Amino acid sequence: MWKVQLFELNYDELEIRAVEEVVRSGWITMGPRTSEFEDAFQRQLDGHRCTAVSSGTAALHLAVLALGLKPGDEVIVPALTFVADANAVRMVGAKPVFADCESLENWNVGVLRWLRTWRTPPAGPMGTNLWAPSVT
């Protein structure tokens, strides 16, 4: 039995209606709602172009490509995660290094400094799941 819930669903009628509208429209992917989402997200990014992708795995893969990770780089990923985090790192030939918190009572990530090697690019948050080179 798991002791830590990965996420807590917080859906209500608003989300149910939104999904129903999309399904009834016949546009499950790449339709008007996708364009609306991309436009709204682009406004949040001060006009930087964005593109919706099919999954978190695809998004993580694009992120590691954009960051320029290469074979031999090491990327610190959480030990309790989805396989997509490590897979995205492996897709570019980099090596995932798994990190865990100290205990259920102490979620300290200070362990990161001990996991970094000369193969670990300068760390900065990438999404919510990976640590990789900072983008400036």
Summary of the structure (lengths in Angstrom):
residues: 136
radius of gyration: 18.0
end to end distance: 41.7
largest distance: 52.6
contacts: 313
relative contact order: 0.13
helix: 37%
strand: 13%
